Structures are given as structure tokens and as C-alpha cells.
Amino acid sequence: MPTIFSKRHPSSGRQRNLLSPIRQVAWGLALLLCAPAAWAGSITNPHQAYEALDQGSPRVRIAPDAATLQALQDYLSRQFQKKPLAAETGAHLIGRREGGGGDVVWAFRSKKPRTVKVVAERGRSWPMIRLNDSDWWVAAERFPDFSSCHYRFEVDGQRQTQSQRFGFETYPPNHPDSKVQAGVPQGELTDMGTHVSKIHFPGAQRQWWIYVPAQYKQHPEKPASLIVFNDGGGFCKGDGNACIVLDNLIHKQKLPVTIALFVNPGSFPAAKGTPGRSNRSDEYDTCTPRFATFLDEEILNIVREKYNISTDPWDHAICGSSSGASCAFTAAWHRNDLFRRVISFVGSYCDFRPVDAYPVYQEQGFRLESNRFSQWKTAHDYPGLIRKTNPRREIRVVLQDGKNDLDNTLGNWFLNNERMAAALSYAGYPYQFIIGEGMHSSQHGKSVLPDVLTWAFAH
């Protein structure tokens, strides 16, 4: 994918001068004579805001007139009326375009006359213009599909520390096996309500569901295979519904008869004087056997009482996205007696250590401030561990990630997935690495889920 630059302000800061000075003046006069008139009417969406600002050329920029600037100011004022921007802060507005991509408008609030611009990774930047004498600053750009932007605002050369991001990707689940097909028996998805952990995460509450294929009911005496989906509520509903995929693949005998569990991460409800909080990171990002053992002893024990589940770990798979993906790998790595097939979408193989978890040098020598993530800490360490562990684990792995995945203080997420793939290859593990152009989302993974499941369960 080519790097995306502003049409008017290339990030390189250099432009080839293809016209002589006289011809440049003539070209500029022609543009002025042919320039669009003042913006008529109000601006109501990011597409119109982009068009209002896009009146220049690669060589001569024509500043919007006062009427256009006022229309832009009115538009931003309306958009941020319910949730106003504080002084010296900014945000973005997105208008997605049919067929992918979209127009983005950045807004920044500052009363002082100064230089404000948007800066992003890969050397990209977009100067902002002040709207008349107001405290609104604005810039806009058109982005194609499969592009992303991790940006910050820069004021008088000083960059704000907090970054924001957006992106565009189109991976609809168009696979035939992702759609309901005539003549295919449909399994049953049962809402199991709320599970309250009593052993491994005391007090943590979570929703979970069980999918049982129609074929299981025909032969309940035969042990069924098992797949667990982390962040399960996102996999058993909406686009890319895994239940539909399982119906089709089991019917076509591309998969064995497989019971699926869709398990959400836990959370602690608000109590008197304390707010509620998610337990997702503690469960998913802490690389110990604790979560897999929780599944084994608190969830699977309930399932085994009702259904005939195979005891062979090669009949067990675990799937997830982001931290749910690295958690899936953790489950198979630490509880290889329980899971051996891993499906990882946009996995978070990153360094979640806080700064004080690194060794700190003192006169007495090195010491460790904290040890929250256990002896070897985070999923960022898996590539080294994979390479050095001998004999290797019994694991079959599917990795999927997009080149526009996150790039932040935790690391470059796509590069970390590449590190995982390289380590699996070096150590001789059976694996697939599916590379796309997308961002940090499960869209691509869900769109290829039928093929991924088929390969993951192959022998």
C-alpha cells in the first residue's frame, strides 16, 4: 500500500518545480479565475468539509474565503455541541465513502495565533488553518480503503503526548460458508447466562454461550471436538457469525462434530463506593496458565456434565482477537494438555510491562520494581521462548494480522506478529500467517474464518 500524503502538503516538504516563474504566475491567475465560489449553504458532513478545503492545487494553494471558513466553523460547533472540545485539545470526524475509504476532518481548539498541524507516523503531516478569528483550527484529508493514521496534534513544534487513531478497511464475510445455506442443519446456540467465578477470578462475572451442532444430537455417544472463542459475544452474533460457519463446515464434513463455547472476559460490577471494572487484561494479557485452568475447572466442568467432549487435546481449539488471541496462544502453550489448536486474529504479542517492571540500576545493583506479569512477563516474550523451547510444544497455529495494525507504546503490533511467525517457522511448528492490509480489528479474521477453521482442524 502506498504511503498516503496530503495532496496540498506533501510530507517530504519538497516539490519539483515544473513551471518557470512566469508560467507559475499565469497558472496561479488561472486557478484564481476558475476557483470555486464561496461555499454555498451549510456544511453538514466530513465529505463537504473536505471539499470545502480542497480548493487548491499541487502547486498553488487557494485559501478558503471567509464564507467557507464560517461554514466550517458552524459545522464544527454543531458537531461538538454535546461534547465540547476543551482548550488546547482536538479530535477527528470521519465520513466513510461507499466502496471503502473516507474523508477525515481534524478539529483543534486554541485561541492563540500559532502554528498548529496534525502529525502522523511515516512522516506524514497536515497543517491546520484557523477559521477566521475563532478558536477553531481545521484540516482535512481523503483516505483510501485499507489505510490508517495514528496521529497527534503539534502546536508551535511541541507535540501533544496523547495520540488518536482511525482507519478504513473493508473485509465483508463474503465466503459462502459464512452465510446461511439451504438444506444445512442448524445447530443450537444457548445463552448460559452469567457465570460468577469462585476459584480463579473470585467475583468476576461473565456472559457465555454454548453452540451444539445438529449432528451431535444424532450421535451423542460419540465424543465431540471443542472450540473456545475468547470475547465470545463478538463471534456468535452479527457479521461472520461463527455458528453459521460451523453449521456449514460440519455439514460438509470439513470439520468434525464440534461444540463451541463463546466466553466473554470477566468484569467486576460496581459496588458501594467503587466503580465497576473489566478484568479482561488480567485474564488475557497475563501469560500464565491461570485463564486456561479457569476454563478447564469452572466452565468446561459445566459443559462436560451435559455433553460428551473428547478428552484428546488435539480435538480442542481456542480462538481470539487482539488480547483474546495472545490469550489463546497462552492457553495452548501453558496448558498443552488441554488445547493444541490456536487461532489468533490481530494478536497482542506486545510488551504490556509498565516502566517500573523493568530492572532499575542502583548502586547496590539491578532490582525489579514489580513482578505483576510473572517470571517472564508478557506475550512480547513468546518469540524468544518459542525458539528456545526444546522439545517443542504440540501446537498448530493460525496467525492473522494487517499491515495497518497498531503502532504505539506497547510496540508495533504487525511486526510482533511477524516475529511470532518467524519464531514458529524457525522452531518447526505447523502454522499459517495470513497477512492483510487491515487495522486492529477482527474484520479480516472473520472474513476468512471458514478457511482458517478448516486448516486449523486438519491433521
N, C-alpha and C positions, 0 to 999 in steps of 0.2 A: 504494500500500500504506500503510495507516495506521501511524503510529508506535506501537511496542509499549511499553507501560508495565506495571510491576508492578501487579497487582490491589490489593495491600495498600499499596503505597508509590508513588503517582503521582510521576513525576519533577518535576512542577511544584512540588511541595511545598505545594500548596493544594488544599483540598476544600470544596465547597459544603456548608454546614451546613443540611441539610434538615429536621432534627428539633429541636424545642425541648429545653432541658436535661433536663426531666422525662422526655420521651419517649426521649431518648438513654439515660438510666439504665435505663428499662424495657426498651429494646431490648437493652442490654448484658446485663441479667439473663436475658432470654430466650435470648440466644446462649449464655450460660454454662450454662443448664439443658439446652440442646439440643446443646451442643458434643460432638464425637466423643470417645469414651472414649480412654484411653491406647492407644497403638499396640500392637496385639496381635501377638506374634511378631516375627520379624526383618524388616528391610528388605533387599531383595535387588536393587533396580534403581532407576534415577532416577525412574521413574513413582511408585513407592511413596514415595520420599523427597520428591517434590514434594507428594504428597497429605498426607504427614505434616506438612508445613509449612503447607499451605493450609487451615488451620482457622479463619482469621479472616474478617472481612467488610470491605467498603469503609469502614466507619465505626469498628468496634471490633476491634482485633487481639487474638486469644487466643493467648498464648504456649504453645508445646507443653509438655506436662508432662515430668517427669523421665524417665519410662519411654520416652517418644518420643525425647527427646534422647539417651538412652543407645542406643536402637536406631539412630539416625542416626550416632552416634559409632562404633558397632560396624561399620556399613556402610562408612563412610569408611575405617576402619582396615583392613578387608579389601581394599577396592579399591586402596589404596595400599601394600599389604604388600610387593609385589615391587619397586616403585619408590617408596620413601618420599618424601614431600614434606619438603624442608629447612625449617628455621625461617624464618618471615617470607616464605614463598612459597606460592603457590596454584595451582590448576588447576581444570578443569571435567570433569564426566562427562555424557554425553549418552545419552538413551534416545529413539530415533526412534519416532514413532507411525504406526500404519497409516493410509495416506492422506496422509501428509505432516506436517511439523512434528515437534515433540518436546518432551521435558522436559529441562531442564538443571539440574544441581546444581553449585554452586561450593563448593570447599573451600579453606580457608586455615589455615595453622599459625602460631600465636602464643601464647605462654604468658602474656603480659601482659594485664591488663584494659585494654581500649582500645576505640576506635570503629573498626570495620572495615566497609567496604562495597565493592561492585562498582560501578564507574563505566564507562559506555559512551558511544559517540557519540550525537548527537541529544539530549543532556541526560538520558539515562536513568541510573538508579542503583538498586541493591538493597542495603539494609542487611543485614549478616550478623549472625547470633546465635551466641553461644558455647554450646557443648554442655556443660552442667553446668560443672564446674571444669576441664575438659580444655583442651588447646591446640588443639582443633578449632573452627573457625568455619564456618558453613554458610549458604547462601542458595539458593533455587531459583526457577525461573520456567518457565512453559509458553509456548512459541513456536509460532506458526502456520507453515504452509508458506510458502516464499519470504520468510523473514526471516533476518537475520544480526545478529551482535553482535561488535564489536571492543571488547574490554574490558581494563581494568586493575584492580588492587586499590588501594584507598585506605585508608591507616592513619593515623588521627588527622589527617586532612586532607592528608596527603602521598601523592601518587600514585606508584606504582611506575612505573619508566620502561618496562619491558618489557610489551608488550601481547600478548594472545592473542585468537583469533577462532574462531567456529564459525558455522554457518548451516544452513539447510534449504532444499532445492529438489527438485522432482520434475519432471523433464523426460525421461520414458522415450522411447526411439526408437520411437514407435508408427506412424510413417509407413509406408505399405505398401511403399515401395521400400527400407526399411531391413530388410526381412525376406526370407528365402529364399522364392522363389515357384516353384511347379511350372512346368516347361516352360522355365525360363530357363537358358540355358547358363552354366555357372560357369567363371570364369577360374581361373588357377593362381597361387598365392602361393608364391614360392620364397624360402627363407631363404638370404641371401647370406653368412651367417657374420659374421666380424669384419673390418672394414676398418681398417687402420692407416695413418694419414695420414703421407705422406713429404714433402709440399711445404708446405702452408699451415698445418697444425697438427701439426708433426712429433711423432710418438709417440702422438698421440691415437687411441684405439681406439673403435669404434662398431659396433653391430649395424645391419643394414639388410636390407630385403626388396624383392623385385620382384613386382608383380602384372601378369599378362599376360591380357587378356580372351580368351575363346574365339574371338571374331570375328577377332582379329589372326591367329590361326593359319590361318584360312581364306584370308586375303589378305595374306600377309606382304610383298608387293611394295608395298603402299600405306603411306605414312608414317603412323605413329600419333601422336596427341596425347600429351601428357605432363602428369602432375601429381605434384608432390613434396609429401609430408607431413612436416613437421618433428615431432620427438618421435614418430616414425613408429610405434613399438611400441604406442602408445596408440590408434592409428587403425586398425590392421589386425587387432585382436583385441577380443573382448568386445562389449558393447553398442554399437550404432552402427557396427559393422564397415564400413569404407569399401569393402572388397572386395565385400560383398553389395550395397551401394548402386550401385557401378559396374556390377556384373553386370546389375542391373535397368534402370538408365538407358541403358546401351549397347544392351541388347536392345530397349528401347522407342524407340531412336534419339533419345532426349532428349540424349544425349551422343555425340560422335564416338568412334570406337575409341580408347581411352586407356590407355596403360601408366602404372602408378602406382609410385612409389618411396616407401618408408617408411623414413626415415633417422633414427636416434637421434642425439642430441648426443654428442660425444666425451667421453672421460674418460681420465685418466692412471692406470694401475694403480699400486698400492703398490710401492715399490721399497725396497731396503735402507736403512733409516733414515728413509724418507719415507712418509707415508700417501698413499693414492690420493686423487684429487680430480676433480671434474667440471669439464669445460671448457665447459659449457652457456652460462654468462653471457658468457664471452669470445666465443663464436661467435654468440650470438643478440642480445645487448644492445649490442654494439659496432657502431655504424651505419656500416659501410664495406662495400665490395664483396667483402671477403675471403671470407665464407662462401659467397656465390653463386658466386664463382670457384672455391672448393674443390669445390662440387658439379659445376661445369662440367668442371674439369680432372681431378678424381680419382674422381668417382662416375659422371657421365654418360659419360665416355670408356669406362668398362667396359660401360655399357648400350648405347652406340652400336655397339660391336663385335658385339653379339648381336642387336640389334633395330633395325628401321628407324624411326627417330624423326624427326618433322618438324623442319625447321630454322627454321620460322616461329615467332618468339617469341609471336605471338598464339595459337599452339597449345599454349603452355606455361603451366601454373598452378602456384602454390605456396600451401600451406595450413599453418596452425599455430594453436596456442592459447598465450595468455599471451606469454612472450618469444618463443616459436616463431612467434606471429602478427606481432609487430613485426619479427621477422627476415624473415618472408615479404614484408612491405612493403619492407623494406630491400633485399632481393634484387631486387625489381622496380624499385625506384627507382634503384639504382646499376647494375644490370645489365639495363636495359630492352631490351637486345639479346637477352636470354635468357628473361626472364619478363615477362608483361604482365597476367596474371590473378591476383588476390590474394584469398585467403580468410582473414580474420582473426577468430578467436574470442577474446573477452576479452583483447584486445591490450594489451601492456605499454607503452603510449605514455607512459612516465613518466620522471622525472628520476633516472637512476641515478648522477649525479655525486656523488662524495664531497665533503664540505665544502671540502677543500683544492684542489678543481678549479675553484673559483670565484675570480675576481680578488680579490686581497687588497691593501688600500691600505697603502702605506708612504710614508715621506717622499719617496722617490725616484719615487713614482707607483704605478700599479697593476702588479701582476705576477701570474703564474699559477703556482700551486704545482706542478701536474702537468698532463699533457695526455693522459691514458690513453684518453679517448674520441674523440680526433682533433679536427679543427678545429671542428666544430660539435656534437660530443659525443653526444647521446642521442636516443632516439625521441621524447622530450618536445618536441624542436625541429621535428618534422615539420610540424605545422600551419602554422607560420610559413613554412617552406620551400615547402610546397605552394602557399600563397597567392602567394609572390613569384617562383616559377619560371615563366619565360615564354621560349619556348613550353612548354606543359605536357607532361609525360611521357605516353606511350601506355600507360595503365594502366586496368584495370577492377577495382573493389574491392568486396568484401563485408565489412562490419564487423558484428560481433555483440557485445553486451555486456549485462550485467544491472545493474539499479539498485543491487543489493547487492554489487557488486564491491568490491575492497579500497579502504581509505582509510588510508594510512599515511605514513611519512616520504617515500616516493617520490612521493606525490601521491594525488589522488582518481582512481582508475582509470576509473570510469564517465565522469566529467567530461572526462578526457583523450580518451576515445573520442568523446564529443560534440564536442570540439574538432577531432578528425580529421574527423568527418562534416561539420562546418560548413566546414572548410577545403576539403574535396573539393567541396562544393556551391558555394562561392564561386568556386573555380577552374574549375568546369565539367566535372569528371570524372564519368564514369558510375559510380555507386556505389549501394549499398543499405546502410542501417543498421537492423539488426534489434535491437530493444530488448526485453529481458525483465525478470523480477524476480529472476533468479538471482544467484549469487555468482561467485567466481573459479574456475570450473570449465568443462570442455568439455561438460557435460551438455546444455545448451540447443543449442549449436552442432551437436553430433552428432545431436540430435533433428530438426533442420531441414536436415541435410546434403543430402538429395536435392534439395530446392528450391534450396538455395544453389548446388550444382554446376550445376544446370540453368540458373540465371540467370548464373552466372559464365562459362559457356562459350557463352552466347548472343551473337550478333553484333548 
